């Protein structure tokens, strides 16, 4: 492909991406310039064909999709037979390219109930495509606010000590004049802290406790770290308990204030 042909094909690809966004709500991170434009073109047409088929496919329940198997009421299954019945349902779903992801350990009765009472009732497109797996996440149906607050805290501390500024800032509220002072102070403090430390070469963070009250959460973690000071190039560090406060915003936990060993509380 000549340079001019390459340019034209990339322009056509850009137009196709925009068409898919408008028609189907498809999301793209941006053009991959390492990908040959003719390969990207075929890929975009495959996406368009999938979206077209998905759009035209009738909606059926998961129970119908997997063949309308008989469902025995949970209360009628002898306890000794429940693990086998639960495994049978999970395998039936897998054979139909449906996967359930569990972010926590659940009992067999809860897994069986979740499948037969909630998953089987979900509406999906009556469409089968090789290599396509439909996934359901238990936590999307039954959120665990405390667990999610712990996850966000772990992600924040990891992003902080790995100096991943973008990931860290994604866990803080967007800065606006209406932000409560602690939220703005936390953003400024952690950025200043990263400016003071050239690199972290040893760190550890372990969640100790988490409490949730409505839309507010408080997480305590044992933290230790060592790094290189940007001005002196000397090794510095700190250890102790960190306390991080979170607020639920649009269904997501966001960090609003923190006290972390080694830099001023925000």
N, C-alpha and C positions, 0 to 999 in steps of 0.2 A: 504494500500500500504506500503510495507516494505521500509526501508531506501534505499536499493539498487535499488528497483523499482522506488522510487521517484527520485533518482539521474539519472537513465537512462531516465525517462520521461522528466526531465528538460533538459537533453542534447538534446533529440529529439525535444523539443520545441524550443530550441535555434537554432537548425538547420533549423526548419520550419520558424522561424522569418527571418533568413538570406535568405532563399529561396524566401520568399515573398518580401523582400527588393529588391533582384536582379531581380525578374521576373516582379513585379508590381510597384516597387517604394514605397512600404508601409513603413511607419515610425513608430517606436516604441520607447517609452521613456526608455525601459529597462524591464527586467523581474520583475514581481511583486511577490516577494517571499512569500507574505501572501496569494497568490492565489494557491489553490491546483493544482499540475501540470496536473492532469487529466482534470480539469475544463479549464485550460489554453489551453490544447491540443484541446478540443472541440471548444473553442473560435477561435483558430487559423485556424482550418479547416473551420469554418463558414466564416471567413474572406477570406480564399482561394476560397471558393465556390462563394462568392459575387464577388470577383475580376475576377474569371473565367467568370461568367455570364456577368459582366460589359464589359469585354474584347470582348466577342462574340456578344453583343447586337448591333443592327444597330443604327446608329445615325439619329435622326429626329429633326425637329425644335420643339420648345416648342408649337408653334401654332398647329402643327400636333398632338403632344402628348396630348393636352387637347381637341382634337376632331375637329380641324379646324372650330372654331366658326366664324360666319360672323363678320367682323370688319367694323364698320361705321367710316368714316373719321372724325377726330376731329372737323373740321370746319363745319360739317353738323349736329352736335349734338346741340340742343338747350341748352343754359347755364343752364336752370332749370333742365334738365334731366341728365346733366353730372355727378353729384355726384352719382346718382343711377347706371349709366352705369359703372362708375369706381368701385363702390362697387361690381357690378356683376362680373367684370373681376377678382378682387381680390379673390372673393369667388370661382370662377371657378378654379383659380390656387390652392387655398387651398384644394379644393375637389380632386385635382390631386396631392396632397402632394408637392406643389411648394409654397415656401414662398418668399416674397420680403421684405427685411429689409431696412428701410429708417432711416438714421442717422440725418435727419433734416426734418422740416415741409415743405411739398410741396403742391402746388395747385393741384386741381383735374385735370386741363388740363395737367399739367406736368406728373402726375402719369399715366393718360390715355395714353399720348403720349409715355411715357417710356415703358409701357407694350406692346402696339400695334406695336411700331416701333423698339424697341430694344430687349425686352425679348422674344417676339414671334419669333424673328429671330434667337435666340440662339439655337445651336445644343446640344442635350443631348442624353444620351443612352435611347433607347426605352425599358426600364426595370422598372418593378414595384415590389417593395419588401415591405411587411408590416412593418410599423414603420420607413421607410426611407423617409426623407423629403429633398428635394433639395432646397437650399437657394441661393438667389441672393441678393447682397448688392448694393444699388443704388450708393454708394460712390465709388465702384470699377469701375463703368462706368463713373461717373462724380465726380472726386475728388474735395474736397474743401480744398486747401492748408492751408488757414488760420485756418479753424476749426481743421484740423489735427495737426497743430502746437500748437494750444491751448491744445488739448488732450495730446500731448506728454509732454508739459510743466506741465500740471496737474499731469500726471503720474510720472514725474521726482520728483516734489516736494512732492508728496505723498510717493514715495519710499524713498526719503531723510529723511523725518520726521518720517516715520515708520521704519527707519533703515533697509530697504530691499535692501541690497547692490547689490545683483545680478540683481534685476529689474532695479535699478538705473544705473548700469554699462552697461546694455543692451541698454540704451538710449544715451550712449556716443560712439564715434568712437573707434574702436580697437586701442590700442596704438602702433604706429609704428614710426620709425625715421623720416618718411616723414610727420607726423602730423604737422599742424601749431601749434606754441607754445601755443596759447590759449586753444586748445583742450587738450593737455597734462597737462597744468596747472590746468584746471578745474577738471580733474580726480584726480590729486594729492590733490587739495584743499578740495574737498568734502570728500575724504577718511580721510584726516587729521581732518576735522571737525567732522566726526563720531567718530574718536578716542578721541576727546576732550569731547564729550557729551555722558554720560552713557546711558541716556534715554531722550526722549522727552515726556512730559506728557500733553502738551497743545500746539496745533499749528493750524494755519488757513492760507489758501492760496486762494485768489480770483483773477481770471484773470480780468485785467482791460482793456487791449487793445492788439491788435496784428496787425502787419504790415508785409506784404510779398512783396518782390521784387525779382522776379525770383526764384533762388535756396536759397535765404537767407530770414530768418524771424526773427523778434524781438518781444518778448512777455513781457508785463509788468504786474506784479501781486502784489497785496497787501498781504504782508506776516507778520505774527507774530508767535512767538514761545517761549516756555519756556522749559527748560530741566535741567538736573543735570550735573554739571561739573565733569569730571572724576578725576581731581586732588584734588579739594577742597570739592567735594560733596555738593557745594552750588548751589542754584537755580540761573540760568542765563537765559537770554533771549534777544530778540530784535524784533523790528517791523519796518516796512517801506515798500518801494517799491522795488521789485526784478525785475531785467531786465535780461532776458535770450535770448541768440542768438542761432539760429538753422541753420543748413545747410542741404539741401536735398541731400541725398546720396543713389543711387540705388532705388529711389522712396520712401525713408523713411526719415523723419526728425530726425536729430541727434543733441544733444546739443553740442555746441562748446565753449561757454563762458557764464559766468553768474556773476551777482552782486546780492548777496542775503544778507539781513540784518543779521548781526551776524558773518559773516566770510569774509575774504578778497576776493575781486573780482578776477575772473580768466579769 
